[in-house]
Amino acid sequence: MTPQPTTLRLDNGLRILIQPLPGCQVVATCLHVGTGFRNEPVAGAAHLLEHVLAQGASSSRPLTDAVAATGGTANARTAADYTQYTAILPAGALDLGLRIEHDRLTDPDLGAGHVSAQIAVVQAEIRRNMLQRPHGGLVLFDLPALLHDTWENRHNGYGDIEALEDLGPAELRRFFEESYAPGDVHLALVGDFDPEYARDLVAQRLAPVPARTGRPHPHVPEAPLTADRRALRTERIARTARTALGFRTPDPAGEPGAHLATVLLGEVLDTLGTDCGCHPGTRRTWGAFRARAHRTGNPFDVARDALFAVDFPHPVDTEPDEAEHCLRTVLAAVADGTVRIAEPLARIRRQLSLALHAELDSVASQASWLCVGAAVHDDPLHLAGLPGALHRLPDTEVAAVAARYAAAPAARLTSLPAPATPSATATGPARTGAAA
């Protein structure tokens, strides 16, 4: 059984999680900030600031050089509800790791040149990962904008190519001061170190970080979706069409069982391939359903409800209504037992459990999940308990959420090659990342 980490709270509000792993010969640090793209005030601000702070804490002490000099590695990522900076260092370099995090919280390099360079990096990343891929951004950008009504759930958190130009040093400084206050930060230390030594170093390096008032993150509940929403968007790269359906998901905190059941249901849909049972042979013209239980693909690190998305490729002349009816028929068949789910669910639970246990093979992942558990789920060992929770969840709960989605209103967005988009019904310019 994983031992409970030691937790400390400094006078400035910073929370520390300490997990010794004697003999592993490395140490991992994870700085976890409780602001992600969902609660940023300006679209793309959290992602851009992550790039800025990952590349350098100050103009005189670049982080990447400091870590590389020890043979270590560093990484950063922005999720829906948080931003994280992780590093793996030799066991004797814990002091360096803490000095780096002190600098990150007190001396960010927000010079115009550095910020401008990172804007260009993020813009290139968006082009490479989204805009230059067939149907890029269909589920990440445009479907949430159609499905949701609140800013936190519907806006483009990756960043808009043009809008990023408006995020200069002054805007990022204000966002940093409001969102990186110590009271909204967790720091996990995992690895080969003496716990008393680690506590002394924390007091020496991080207690001096000044306390300040952070920006609150009020959650604005959405009114229930009462009717289907439909839209088209144009696609200049792909030669075939793709349709995505989005459903609003149960709240992970309020309905944890239904949330986990949604994750399992998505895996069941993936295993069905094109075997829907309602369109045999050549009658089915669309490809396999691909499901995801969260916008960014990780359903276990989210604080609140988001979306359950199912997308599939199809020829341009396929009628989306018929394909959606097929999906809802499959969901209803899972709900009423026509589609047998006991055997695939047993296999899926084993596979998910192995994947979750594998997350704990890396000291950096352990540090990351300690922070996610503490900050998002109020339990540092949340990840360790997920395999058991998945195995205890009855198949009937998966069937129940299938029935829920089979009848629920949904947002449906069809991405068509530009020449095939009906001019009278097209909802916007090609590949703008905005669904009407």
C-alpha positions in Angstrom: 0.0 0.0 0.0 1.3 3.5 -0.9 2.3 5.3 2.3 0.5 8.6 3.0 2.7 11.5 2.1 3.6 14.1 4.7 1.8 17.4 4.1 2.9 20.9 5.2 1.3 24.3 4.9 3.6 27.3 5.0 2.5 30.6 6.5 2.3 32.1 3.0 -0.3 29.4 2.1 1.9 27.2 -0.1 1.1 23.5 0.5 3.9 20.9 0.3 3.5 17.1 -0.2 6.6 15.0 0.7 6.9 11.4 -0.4 10.4 9.8 0.2 11.4 6.9 -2.0 14.7 5.7 -0.6 17.1 4.2 -3.1 15.6 5.5 -6.3 18.5 7.9 -6.8 16.4 10.7 -8.2 14.0 13.4 -7.0 11.0 14.7 -8.7 9.3 18.1 -8.1 5.9 19.1 -9.3 4.6 22.7 -8.9 0.8 22.6 -9.3 -1.1 25.8 -9.8 -4.8 25.7 -9.3 -5.5 27.7 -12.5 -6.0 25.9 -15.8 -7.6 26.9 -19.1 -11.1 26.5 -17.6 -10.7 29.3 -15.1 -8.4 31.6 -17.0 -9.8 35.2 -17.6 -8.5 35.5 -21.2 -8.5 32.7 -23.7 -5.1 31.1 -24.0 -3.6 32.9 -21.0 -2.9 29.8 -18.9 -1.2 27.9 -21.8 0.9 30.9 -22.8 2.0 31.6 -19.2 3.0 27.9 -18.8 5.3 28.3 -21.8 6.8 31.5 -20.5 7.4 30.1 -17.0 8.7 26.7 -18.2 11.4 28.4 -20.3 12.8 30.7 -17.8 12.1 32.1 -14.3 14.1 35.2 -14.8 16.3 36.7 -17.5 19.5 35.7 -15.5 18.5 32.2 -14.4 16.8 30.2 -17.2 15.2 27.1 -15.9 16.0 24.8 -18.8 19.8 25.5 -18.4 19.7 24.9 -14.7 18.0 21.5 -15.0 20.0 20.4 -18.0 23.2 21.1 -16.2 22.4 18.4 -13.7 21.4 15.8 -16.3 17.8 16.3 -15.3 14.6 16.9 -17.4 11.7 19.3 -17.1 8.2 19.5 -18.5 5.0 21.5 -18.1 1.4 21.2 -19.1 -1.9 23.1 -18.9 -5.0 21.1 -18.1 -8.6 22.2 -17.6 -8.3 22.9 -13.9 -4.6 23.4 -13.2 -1.1 24.0 -14.6 1.9 21.9 -13.7 5.6 22.2 -13.9 7.6 18.9 -13.3 11.3 18.2 -13.1 13.4 15.1 -12.5 16.8 15.7 -10.9 19.6 13.7 -9.4 18.9 12.9 -5.7 21.5 15.4 -4.6 19.9 18.3 -6.5 16.8 18.8 -4.4 18.0 22.2 -3.3 18.3 23.2 -7.0 14.8 22.1 -7.6 13.4 24.2 -4.7 15.4 27.2 -5.8 14.0 26.9 -9.3 10.4 26.8 -7.9 11.2 29.8 -5.7 12.3 31.7 -8.7 9.3 30.6 -10.7 6.9 32.0 -8.1 8.8 35.2 -7.4 10.9 36.2 -10.4 9.2 35.3 -13.7 10.8 36.5 -16.9 7.9 38.5 -18.4 10.1 40.6 -20.6 8.7 41.6 -24.0 11.2 39.6 -26.0 10.7 36.4 -24.0 6.9 36.7 -24.1 6.9 37.4 -27.8 9.1 34.4 -28.5 6.7 32.1 -26.5 3.7 33.5 -28.3 5.3 32.4 -31.6 6.0 29.0 -30.1 2.4 28.5 -29.0 1.1 29.7 -32.3 3.3 27.2 -34.1 2.1 24.5 -31.7 -1.6 25.3 -32.5 -0.9 25.2 -36.2 1.0 21.9 -36.0 -1.3 20.1 -33.6 -4.7 21.5 -34.6 -5.1 23.7 -37.7 -2.9 21.7 -40.0 -4.5 18.4 -39.2 -7.7 17.1 -40.8 -10.6 18.1 -38.7 -8.2 19.6 -36.2 -9.9 21.2 -33.2 -13.3 19.6 -33.9 -13.6 18.1 -30.4 -11.2 20.3 -28.5 -12.2 23.7 -29.8 -15.5 23.8 -31.6 -17.7 21.1 -30.0 -17.4 22.6 -26.5 -18.4 26.0 -28.0 -21.6 24.5 -29.3 -22.4 22.3 -26.3 -21.8 24.7 -23.4 -23.0 28.2 -22.4 -20.5 29.2 -19.7 -17.1 30.7 -20.4 -15.2 28.1 -18.4 -16.5 25.3 -20.5 -17.0 26.8 -24.0 -14.0 28.9 -24.7 -10.9 27.9 -26.6 -8.3 27.2 -23.9 -5.5 26.2 -26.2 -5.3 29.8 -27.5 -6.4 31.5 -30.7 -3.7 32.4 -33.2 -4.7 36.1 -33.5 -6.0 36.6 -29.9 -2.6 35.5 -28.5 -1.1 38.7 -30.0 -3.1 40.7 -27.4 -1.5 38.9 -24.4 1.5 41.0 -23.7 3.8 41.3 -20.6 1.3 43.5 -18.7 -1.6 41.2 -19.2 0.5 38.1 -18.3 1.9 39.9 -15.2 -1.6 40.6 -14.0 -2.6 37.0 -14.6 0.5 35.7 -12.8 0.0 37.9 -9.8 -3.7 36.8 -9.5 -3.3 33.1 -10.3 0.1 32.1 -8.9 -0.5 33.2 -5.4 1.0 30.7 -2.9 -2.4 29.9 -1.4 -3.4 28.4 -4.8 -0.2 26.3 -5.2 0.8 22.8 -4.2 4.4 21.5 -4.5 5.1 17.7 -4.4 8.5 16.3 -3.7 9.0 12.6 -4.5 12.3 10.7 -4.4 15.5 9.7 -2.7 15.9 12.3 0.1 15.7 12.5 3.9 12.3 13.9 4.9 13.7 16.1 7.6 16.3 17.5 5.2 13.5 18.2 2.7 11.4 20.0 5.3 14.3 22.2 6.3 15.0 23.1 2.6 11.4 23.9 2.0 11.4 26.3 5.0 14.6 27.9 3.8 13.7 28.2 0.1 9.9 28.6 -0.1 8.8 30.1 3.2 10.2 33.5 2.0 7.8 33.6 -1.0 5.5 36.5 -0.2 1.9 35.8 0.5 -0.7 37.6 -1.7 -4.4 37.4 -2.4 -5.2 35.2 -5.4 -8.1 35.5 -7.9 -11.1 33.4 -6.8 -12.4 30.8 -9.2 -16.2 30.9 -8.8 -18.0 28.0 -10.6 -21.0 29.1 -12.6 -23.4 26.1 -13.0 -24.9 25.7 -16.5 -28.6 25.6 -17.0 -29.6 22.1 -18.3 -29.4 21.5 -22.0 -33.0 21.1 -23.1 -32.8 20.8 -26.8 -30.4 19.4 -29.4 -27.9 21.8 -31.0 -26.7 21.4 -34.6 -24.0 23.1 -36.6 -21.7 22.7 -39.6 -18.1 23.9 -40.1 -15.9 23.9 -43.1 -12.7 21.9 -43.5 -9.9 22.7 -46.0 -7.6 19.8 -45.4 -9.6 16.6 -45.1 -11.3 15.0 -48.1 -13.9 13.2 -46.1 -16.3 14.5 -43.4 -16.4 13.9 -39.7 -19.1 14.4 -37.2 -18.8 14.8 -33.4 -21.6 14.5 -30.8 -21.1 16.1 -27.4 -23.1 15.3 -24.2 -22.8 17.1 -20.9 -21.3 14.8 -18.3 -22.2 14.1 -14.7 -20.2 16.1 -12.1 -17.2 14.0 -10.9 -17.7 15.4 -7.4 -21.4 15.1 -7.1 -21.9 11.9 -9.1 -18.5 10.0 -9.0 -20.1 6.7 -9.9 -21.8 8.1 -13.0 -18.6 9.9 -14.0 -16.6 6.6 -13.8 -19.4 4.8 -15.6 -19.1 7.4 -18.4 -15.4 6.6 -18.7 -16.1 2.9 -19.0 -18.9 3.5 -21.5 -16.6 5.4 -23.7 -14.2 2.4 -23.7 -17.1 0.0 -24.5 -18.0 2.1 -27.5 -14.4 2.1 -28.7 -14.4 -1.8 -28.6 -17.5 -2.1 -30.8 -15.7 -0.7 -33.9 -18.2 -0.7 -36.7 -20.3 -3.5 -35.3 -23.3 -1.5 -34.3 -25.8 -4.2 -35.0 -28.3 -1.8 -36.6 -26.7 -1.2 -39.9 -25.3 -4.5 -41.3 -23.1 -4.7 -44.3 -23.0 -1.8 -46.7 -25.8 0.1 -45.1 -23.4 1.7 -42.7 -21.3 4.3 -44.4 -19.6 5.8 -41.4 -16.5 4.7 -39.5 -16.1 3.4 -36.0 -17.3 5.5 -33.0 -14.4 7.1 -31.1 -15.3 8.3 -27.6 -13.7 10.4 -24.9 -14.9 11.2 -21.5 -13.3 14.6 -21.2 -12.2 17.5 -23.4 -8.4 16.9 -23.0 -8.6 13.1 -22.9 -7.8 12.5 -19.2 -11.1 12.0 -17.3 -9.4 11.4 -13.9 -8.0 14.9 -13.2 -11.0 17.1 -13.7 -12.7 19.0 -10.9 -16.1 19.5 -12.6 -18.3 18.2 -15.4 -17.4 18.9 -19.0 -18.3 16.8 -22.0 -18.6 13.2 -23.3 -17.8 13.3 -27.0 -18.2 10.6 -29.7 -16.9 11.3 -33.2 -16.7 9.3 -36.4 -15.6 9.7 -40.0 -18.0 9.4 -42.9 -18.3 10.3 -46.6 -19.6 13.7 -47.5 -23.0 12.4 -48.6 -23.7 10.5 -45.4 -26.7 11.9 -43.5 -25.6 12.9 -40.0 -29.1 12.2 -38.6 -28.9 8.6 -39.6 -25.4 8.2 -38.0 -26.6 9.9 -34.8 -29.6 7.6 -34.7 -27.2 4.7 -35.0 -25.2 5.9 -32.0 -28.3 6.4 -29.9 -29.5 3.0 -30.8 -26.2 1.5 -29.7 -26.4 3.4 -26.4 -30.0 2.1 -25.9 -28.8 -1.4 -26.6 -26.1 -1.2 -24.0 -28.7 0.1 -21.6 -31.2 -2.6 -22.1 -28.7 -5.5 -22.3 -29.0 -6.2 -26.0 -25.3 -5.4 -26.3 -23.6 -7.7 -23.7 -21.1 -5.6 -21.8 -19.9 -7.9 -18.9 -17.0 -9.5 -20.8 -15.7 -6.3 -22.5 -16.0 -4.4 -19.2 -14.0 -7.0 -17.3 -11.2 -6.6 -19.9 -11.5 -2.8 -19.9 -11.3 -2.6 -16.1 -8.1 -4.7 -16.2 -6.5 -2.6 -18.9 -7.4 0.7 -17.2 -6.1 -0.6 -13.9 -2.8 -1.5 -15.4 -2.5 1.9 -17.1 -3.3 3.6 -13.8 -0.8 1.6 -11.9 1.8 2.3 -14.7 1.3 6.0 -13.9 3.0 5.4 -10.6 6.1 3.8 -12.2 7.6 7.3 -12.8 8.6 9.6 -9.9 7.4 12.6 -11.9 4.0 11.0 -12.4 3.8 10.2 -8.7 4.5 13.8 -7.9 2.0 15.0 -10.4 -0.8 12.8 -9.2 -0.1 13.6 -5.5 -0.8 17.2 -6.5 -3.9 16.4 -8.6 -5.2 14.3 -5.8 -4.7 16.9 -3.1 -5.8 19.9 -5.1 -8.6 18.5 -7.3 -9.9 15.6 -5.2 -8.9 16.5 -1.7 -7.0 13.2 -1.5 -3.3 12.9 -2.4 -3.7 9.2 -3.0 -6.7 9.5 -5.3 -5.0 7.8 -8.2 -4.1 4.8 -6.1 -7.8 4.3 -5.3 -9.1 4.5 -8.9 -8.5 0.8 -9.9 -10.5 -0.4 -6.9 -13.2 2.1 -7.6 -13.5 1.0 -11.3 -13.7 -2.7 -10.2 -16.4 -2.0 -7.6 -18.5 -0.1 -10.0 -21.4 -2.4 -11.1 -22.1 -3.0 -14.8 -25.6 -1.7 -14.1 -24.3 1.8 -13.6 -22.6 1.7 -17.0 -26.0 0.6 -18.5 -27.7 3.4 -16.6 -25.5 6.2 -18.0 -25.9 4.6 -21.5 -29.6 5.0 -21.1 -29.0 8.6 -19.9 -27.0 9.6 -23.0 -29.3 7.7 -25.4 -32.1 10.1 -24.6 -30.2 13.2 -23.7 -30.0 16.4 -25.8 -26.6 16.7 -27.5 -24.6 19.1 -29.6 -23.8 17.8 -33.0 -21.1 19.4 -35.2 -20.3 18.1 -38.7 -17.0 19.1 -40.3 -17.3 19.0 -44.1 -14.7 19.6 -46.8 -15.1 23.2 -48.0 -16.5 22.5 -51.5 -19.1 20.2 -50.0 -20.4 22.6 -47.3 -23.9 23.9 -48.3 -23.6 27.6 -48.7 -27.0 28.2 -47.2 -26.3 26.4 -44.0 -22.5 26.9 -43.4 -22.0 28.3 -40.0 -18.7 30.2 -40.4 -15.5 30.6 -42.3 -13.3 27.6 -43.0 -11.1 26.4 -40.0 -11.7 29.4 -37.8 -12.2 27.2 -34.8 -15.6 28.9 -34.0 -18.9 27.0 -34.2 -22.0 29.1 -34.6 
